[in-house]
Amino acid sequence: MRDLAATFGALADPTRLEMLALLLEDGELCVCDFVGSLEISQSKASRHLRYLWNAGLLQDRRAGLWVFYRMSPDLGAEGKAIVSALRVIFGGRDLSALRERLQKWRRRKAKQRAPATAAASRSARVEAWR
């Protein structure tokens, strides 16, 4: 019963529900995606994601400095039933504002990376000619 209580406790927060809605739609997101789209601090995003991870709902992977989260593929029958119910519940809600905030963040993130990528590309071309 403790594991079930931990799962429902993890679901008892609006920020964590928004995170799950985004993950169920997108599959995998970086902590920075939650920070940018939900407009919360990195520490708050990490704390909420770790809460969901501790409840067994999420799986994480590290890529350098980045940490990515996705729904855990190792859910038991109860976890799968809860996630399935969440899909139905989220499917009946208007999540367009949440989706738009994520898309807006992604556009902003892409613009921030573009100058750095261009500079790196120029540096590589200069080095190739030396």
N, C-alpha and C positions, 0 to 999 in steps of 0.2 A: 504493500500500500504506500510505502514511503516514496517509491519511484513514481507512482501515479500522482501523488501529491506534489512532487517536485515538477512533474510535467505541467500540471495545471497551474502551479505557482508561476512557472515560466511564462505561461500564457496570460497571466493576470496583469499585463502592463500594455498600455497602448503603443509605446515605442517598439516593444518586442513583437507585437502583432503586426505593426507596419513592416518590420524587418522580415518577418515570415512571409507576409504577402509579397514583398519584393523578391524574396528568394524562390518562392513557389512559382513566380512568373518568369524570373530570369535564370534560375538555375544556380549560378554562382556569382557572388559579388565580393569585392574587396572592402575592407573596413572603410577605406576612403570614400567609397560609393555611398555608404550609409551616412558618413559624416557630411558629405556634400548634399545629398538629397534630403535627408531628414533635418539638416541644419542643427546638428548636435556636435559636441566636442568629441575628439578622438577617444578620450578616456571613457566617456559615457557610452559611446558606441561599442567599444571593446568590452566594457562591463556587461552590457546587455547581451552581446553576442556570447560571451563566456557563460552567462546564466543559461542561455538556450543550449549551449554546448554541454554544460554540466547536466542538463536535463535529458541529454541523449538525443536531442532533436537535430543537432547540427554536426557537421564534420568540417574540420579546417585543414588548410594546406598552406604552407609557407613558400613564398617565391622571393628570395632575397629579403628585402625589408618589408615586403607586402604580405598580408595575411588575407586569404580568401576563405569564404564560408559558403557552404551549400547544405541542403537538407541531407541528413544522414541516410545512406542507403541500407544501414544495418538496423533499422527500426524493427521492433518486435510487433506482434499482432496488435497490441493496444496502441503503440505509437503510430502504426500505419492507419489505424481506424481514426485516430485523432487528426492526423495530417489530412486524411481523406475528408473528414468533416470540415476542416479549415478550408480546403479547396472549394467545397460547396458553399460555405459561408462567404468566403471572399468573392466567389463567383456571382453571388447575389448582391454584392455591394458595388457602389460606384467608386472605383479606385483610380479614376482618371487623373485626379489631382496628384495623387502619389506617383503614378507613372510619369506624369509630366515633370514633376520635380526631379525624378531620376534622369529623364532624358535631358532636361536643362543642365543638370550637373555634368552629364556625360559630354555635352557640347562644350561646356566651360573647361572640362578636364582636357578634352582634345585640343582646344585652343592653347592651353597652357603647355602642352607637350610639343606642339608644332614648332615653336621657336627653338626649343632645346634639341629637337630632332634635326632641324635644319642646320643648326650650329654644329652638331656632331657630324652631320654629313659633309659640311664644308671642311671641317678639320680633317676628316678621313681623306677627302680629295686632295687637300694640300699635302698631307703626309705621303700620299701615293706618288706625288710628283717630286718629292725630295729624293 
